[in-house]
Amino acid sequence: MRILGIDPGLQTTGFGVIDCDGPRLAYAASGTIRTADAARGDLPARLKILFEGVREVVERYRPDTASVEIVFVNVNPQSTLLLGQARGAALAALVAGGLPVSEYTAVQMKKAVVGHGQAAKHQVQAMVARLLSLPGVPGTDAADALGLAIAHAHAGASLAVLGRQAVLAPRAQGQYRKGRAY
């Protein structure tokens, strides 16, 4: 199975592609999509660059599935909103490419790769290089994206088995105020 990891960002979005054969992981590709060519205040142009960049990665490497980092709430709400829009552009490109998408927090990724959720960037980079037998350490954004792909390789199979075994209870219907159903 080929897994694409995406670490979304408005200025730099990291991507990493790995091949997974049971417990064996193999590096396929990694890199970044940068929006420096667009004017800093031109959000639609930057989102278009991200969307087209992720689509190009999907077309070039033909992954079977994708994993994306879940946005955390930043101290600055404006930064959180911009990051969410970049993440939305990446998700739209993945779904438009026909890929199933799984989502992981940074803590989940760090636990899967390093062993604890508070790992530093350099620790993630070193473990990704070690797990994939890379000759050097990848950049931080690419390392995070590869880490997301590794997390999915490790957790995805377990979650799939649990999903097949679990009996889901019927969902109770209810209503929020103003008529929205849940």
C-alpha positions as CSV (number, residue, x, y, z in Angstrom):
1,M,0.0,0.0,0.0
2,R,1.3,3.5,-0.8
3,I,0.5,6.2,1.8
4,L,0.7,9.9,1.3
5,G,1.2,12.1,4.4
6,I,0.4,15.8,4.2
7,D,1.6,18.4,6.8
8,P,-0.5,21.4,5.8
9,G,0.7,25.0,6.1
10,L,-0.1,28.2,4.2
11,Q,3.5,29.1,3.4
12,T,4.9,25.6,3.3
13,T,3.0,22.3,3.0
14,G,5.1,19.1,3.5
15,F,4.3,15.9,1.7
16,G,5.8,12.4,2.2
17,V,5.1,9.2,0.4
18,I,5.9,5.7,1.7
19,D,5.2,2.2,0.6
20,C,3.9,-0.2,3.3
21,D,4.1,-4.0,3.0
22,G,3.0,-5.4,6.3
23,P,5.5,-4.1,8.9
24,R,8.0,-3.1,6.3
25,L,8.1,0.6,5.3
26,A,10.0,2.0,2.4
27,Y,10.6,5.6,1.4
28,A,9.1,6.7,-2.0
29,A,9.3,10.5,-2.0
30,S,9.0,13.7,0.1
31,G,9.2,17.4,-0.3
32,T,7.4,20.7,0.2
33,I,4.9,22.8,-1.7
34,R,5.7,26.5,-1.2
35,T,3.4,29.5,-1.8
36,A,6.1,32.1,-1.9
37,D,5.3,32.9,-5.6
38,A,1.9,34.4,-4.6
39,A,1.6,37.7,-2.9
40,R,1.5,37.4,0.9
41,G,-2.0,39.0,1.0
42,D,-3.4,37.0,-1.9
43,L,-5.0,34.1,0.0
44,P,-7.0,32.6,-3.0
45,A,-3.8,32.4,-5.1
46,R,-1.9,30.7,-2.3
47,L,-4.7,28.2,-1.7
48,K,-4.8,27.5,-5.5
49,I,-1.0,26.8,-5.4
50,L,-1.6,24.3,-2.5
51,F,-4.5,22.6,-4.2
52,E,-2.7,22.2,-7.5
53,G,0.5,21.1,-5.7
54,V,-1.2,18.4,-3.7
55,R,-3.1,17.3,-6.9
56,E,0.3,17.0,-8.7
57,V,1.7,14.9,-5.9
58,V,-1.3,12.6,-6.1
59,E,-1.1,12.2,-9.8
60,R,2.7,11.7,-9.8
61,Y,3.0,9.1,-7.0
62,R,-0.5,7.5,-7.1
63,P,-1.0,6.8,-3.4
64,D,-3.7,4.4,-2.2
65,T,-4.6,6.5,0.8
66,A,-3.7,9.7,2.6
67,S,-3.2,11.0,6.1
68,V,-3.4,14.7,7.1
69,E,-2.5,16.5,10.3
70,I,-5.4,17.8,12.2
71,V,-5.2,21.6,12.9
72,F,-4.5,22.6,16.5
73,V,-5.9,25.8,18.0
74,N,-3.2,28.3,17.9
75,V,-2.7,31.3,20.3
76,N,-3.5,33.6,17.4
77,P,-7.0,32.9,16.0
78,Q,-6.2,34.5,12.7
79,S,-3.3,32.0,12.2
80,T,-5.5,29.1,13.1
81,L,-8.1,30.2,10.5
82,L,-5.5,30.6,7.8
83,L,-4.0,27.2,8.6
84,G,-7.5,25.7,8.5
85,Q,-8.0,27.1,5.0
86,A,-4.7,25.6,3.8
87,R,-5.7,22.3,5.3
88,G,-9.0,22.6,3.5
89,A,-7.3,23.1,0.2
90,A,-5.1,20.1,0.7
91,L,-8.1,17.9,1.8
92,A,-10.1,19.1,-1.2
93,A,-7.3,18.1,-3.5
94,L,-7.0,14.7,-1.9
95,V,-10.7,14.0,-2.1
96,A,-10.8,15.2,-5.7
97,G,-8.1,12.7,-6.4
98,G,-10.3,9.9,-5.1
99,L,-8.3,9.2,-2.0
100,P,-9.6,8.0,1.4
101,V,-8.2,10.4,4.0
102,S,-7.3,9.7,7.6
103,E,-6.5,12.4,10.1
104,Y,-4.0,12.4,13.0
105,T,-3.0,15.0,15.6
106,A,0.6,16.1,15.9
107,V,0.7,14.2,19.3
108,Q,-0.6,11.0,17.7
109,M,2.0,11.3,14.9
110,K,4.8,11.9,17.4
111,K,3.7,9.0,19.6
112,A,3.7,6.7,16.5
113,V,7.1,7.8,15.3
114,V,9.1,8.8,18.4
115,G,7.2,7.1,21.2
116,H,6.0,10.2,23.1
117,G,3.7,13.0,22.1
118,Q,6.0,15.9,23.2
119,A,8.9,15.0,20.9
120,A,10.9,17.9,19.4
121,K,11.1,18.5,15.6
122,H,14.7,17.2,15.4
123,Q,13.6,14.0,17.2
124,V,10.9,13.4,14.6
125,Q,13.3,14.1,11.8
126,A,15.9,11.6,13.2
127,M,13.3,8.8,13.8
128,V,11.8,9.2,10.3
129,A,15.3,9.0,8.8
130,R,15.9,5.9,10.9
131,L,12.6,4.1,10.3
132,L,12.8,4.7,6.5
133,S,16.6,4.1,6.3
134,L,17.2,7.5,4.7
135,P,20.8,8.6,4.0
136,G,20.1,12.0,5.6
137,V,17.6,13.9,7.7
138,P,14.5,15.3,5.8
139,G,13.4,18.9,6.3
140,T,11.0,19.6,9.2
141,D,7.8,19.8,7.0
142,A,8.7,16.8,4.9
143,A,9.6,14.8,8.1
144,D,6.2,15.6,9.7
145,A,4.5,14.5,6.5
146,L,6.5,11.3,6.4
147,G,5.6,10.9,10.1
148,L,1.9,11.2,9.3
149,A,2.3,8.5,6.7
150,I,4.2,6.2,9.1
151,A,1.5,6.8,11.8
152,H,-1.2,5.8,9.4
153,A,0.8,2.7,8.3
154,H,1.0,1.7,12.0
155,A,-2.4,2.7,13.2
156,G,-4.5,2.3,10.0
157,A,-4.3,-1.5,9.9
158,S,-5.3,-1.7,13.6
159,L,-8.2,0.7,13.1
160,A,-9.4,-1.2,10.1
161,V,-9.4,-4.5,12.1
162,L,-11.3,-2.8,14.9
163,G,-13.8,-1.3,12.5
164,R,-14.5,-4.7,11.0
165,Q,-14.9,-6.3,14.4
166,A,-16.9,-3.6,16.2
167,V,-20.7,-3.7,16.2
168,L,-21.9,-0.1,15.8
169,A,-24.9,1.0,17.8
170,P,-27.6,2.7,15.9
171,R,-27.3,6.4,16.1
172,A,-29.9,8.2,18.2
173,Q,-31.5,11.1,16.3
174,G,-31.9,14.4,18.0
175,Q,-32.1,18.0,17.2
176,Y,-30.1,21.1,18.1
177,R,-31.8,24.4,18.5
178,K,-32.9,26.0,15.2
179,G,-33.6,22.7,13.6
180,R,-30.2,21.2,12.8
181,A,-30.2,17.4,13.2
182,Y,-27.4,15.4,14.6
